[in-house]
Amino acid sequence: MKKPPSNAERLSAYRLMWILVFFDLPTFTAEDRKLSSDFRKNLLEEGFTMFQFSIYTRPCPSRERVDVITQRIEKILPPRGKIGIMPVTDKQFGLMKLYYGTASSPKPEGYEQLMLF
């Protein structure tokens, strides 16, 4: 029988994951704009945060949770456009460098809420 992970293992920077959803959706027609808007709203309802206009992020406690969320996103994909779903470890996400112009910016906070569970 497999032993459940310890708290340290459960909160490891290599076990904790982020899902990045990035997309380029057509907005030529009113229908396209509605589909694009609905997709963004659905991502927000799934717990994602807008990182940039076409990039949304969400922290996840495990790879298994990433798989569940990915399956739910696949069910709400719009019929047209290009969508990417990329899971990365918290360690990889933490290596990101953010800039506003030439000034460095702090990284987004994400796991404080998950530590409550």
HELIX and SHEET records of a PDB file:
HELIX    1   1 ASN A    7  ARG A   10  1                                   4    
HELIX    2   2 ALA A   30  GLU A   45  1                                  16    
HELIX    3   3 ARG A   63  LYS A   75  1                                  13    
HELIX    4   4 ASP A   90  GLY A   94  1                                   5    
HELIX    5   5 LEU A  114  LEU A  116  5                                   3    
SHEET    1   A 4 THR A  49  GLN A  52  0                                        
SHEET    2   A 4 ILE A  55  CYS A  60 -1                                        
SHEET    3   A 4 MET A  17  ASP A  24 -1                                        
SHEET    4   A 4 LYS A  82  THR A  89 -1                                        
SHEET    1   B 2 LEU A  98  TYR A 100  0                                        
SHEET    2   B 2 ALA A 103  SER A 105 -1                                        
END                                                                             
